[in-house]
Amino acid sequence: MANILIVTRGLPSLVYPGVELARRLAAAGHCVTVAGDPDDRRLVEHHALAFLPLEPGGYEEFLKTDHSVPRLTRLMNVRRRRGLASESLGMRGFVEAVRGVRADLLLINGEMHEHIITASGAGMRVALLNSFVSIWRQPGVPPPHHVARPGTGWRGTRAGMSLLWGALRVRKWWRVWHDRCLRIGCDHTSVLRKLSREVGFDFAREIDASQWLIPFTYRRLPALTLHALEFEFPHRPPDHVRYVGPMVLESRLDRRPEPVDMARLDAVIARRFAGGGRRTLIYAAFGSVLSTDLQFLRHLVRIVAERPAWDLVISLSNGIAPSSLAPLPERVHVFSWLPQLHVLAHTDVAVTHGGINTIDECVVHGVPVLVYCGGQTDMAGTTSRVVHHGIGLAGDRRRDGPAEIRGHVDRLIEEPVFHENLRGLRRRYAAYVQDRVAERAVESLLGGLAERDRVHADQGPGRPRKTP
């Protein structure tokens, strides 16, 4: 069995899948350590996993200090400033900590570029964890920040999708140069180039700026996508990409609502089957960082007016105060925060923002979704895939009022095709777990990387590795 280090940090939507993958690998007999922010220790250790705290990076602090220096002085000292910026990334301590783990393989969140570059440059075996829908430019797949669907409208044509990818390439090029000028040579990409030279990472050869991820991804590093290929538009993934299925972490140590709120929620759930009837429970949530507006929430509150058998539960994720929506109809229940998986287990329809992890959780629980896209990261691409696979509907936040929202929910409740499609996709999700796809993919990586290292050793010494 192998020593495996999983490196991830950030929002719960990034941390939970990493911990679930770690949990499965540990159950398969591997020795797994999770590296993350100190606040994640309790969650990781709850699953009997070793924890390695990551030092906070100092790059943002460097930028604040650097911004206070006169522009001409900054321009005349670009080289020295880049050195300070590279040092602020804090990678020396990372390498020392990782070497203490003696990991055979590092699985690193694909957006943690300084960690990826440093570990690769130090000669460690690295693979990426992708938390988005397909970020790679492949035939039949539009970029994931668009709601384009293959075969629908001009954007869904081969030429239309090519134009969308081309526009993205221009946008990325402009952003790189804008940041370079704005930061006067100490933008993140320039600093990562500097770090690459320090650690012996071949930036020009390994970096791929033509794909969706900003600013770049990697040409040759293997990648594990933590979602189901069956949720994608039909396509063949790149050879270095493996889909290993959704990573839904059931035991999260979520903070519980206040006792009075939990009692309110339990009463709503208990009432669903009271009196011999069956009430419909609609759950609305818009991410750990609230991605909606007050006007839309007010429209949502009004949808229960003409449906006496409906209850609506709204989680505001601490984004705004529940009192902002007062007064509330009798069958609308607003909370600052709710344990999502617990609510989904009793939900008939979910109204959400299009976050891929929420969509995966809805599929696992067999809940059809009404998506009002939050417009962030890959939410548009997730929304288009929901519609493509017939597991939900997409609304238009700018145009839909209570009547339109109510009509969408009616369809999701009454039309059996959504539940039929969900059952089929849910079976495919379950097969990833039953067939141990993630575990076998990681074990295949371990074997393949070991063979690559053996071949390189047989060919003689290459470029020397450096330590930052």
Buried (B, 14 or more C-beta within 10 A) or exposed (E): EBBBBBBBBBEBBBBBBBBBBBBBBBEBEBBBBBBBBEEBBEBBEEBEBBBBBBBEBBBEEBBEEBEEEEEEEBEEBBEEBBBBBBBBBBBBEBBEBBEEBEBBBBBBBBBBBBBBBBBBBBBBBBBBBBBBBBBBBBEBBBBBBBBBBBEBEEBBBEEBBEBBBEEBBEEBEEBBEEBBEEBBBBBBBBBBBBBBEBBBBEBEEBBBBBBBBBBBBBEEBBBBBBBBBBBBBEBEBBEBBBBBBBBBBEEBEBEEBEEEBBEBBEEBBEBBEEEEEEBBBBBBBBBBBBBBEEEBBEBBBBBBEEBEEBBBBBBBBEBBEBEEBEEBEEBBBBBBBBBBBBBBEBBBBBBBBBBBBBBBBBBBBBBBBBBBBBBBBBBBBBBBBBBBBBBBBBBEBEEBEBEBBBBBBBBBBEEEEBBEBBEEBBEBBEEBBEEBBBBEBBBEBBEEBBEEEEEEEEEEEEEEEEBB
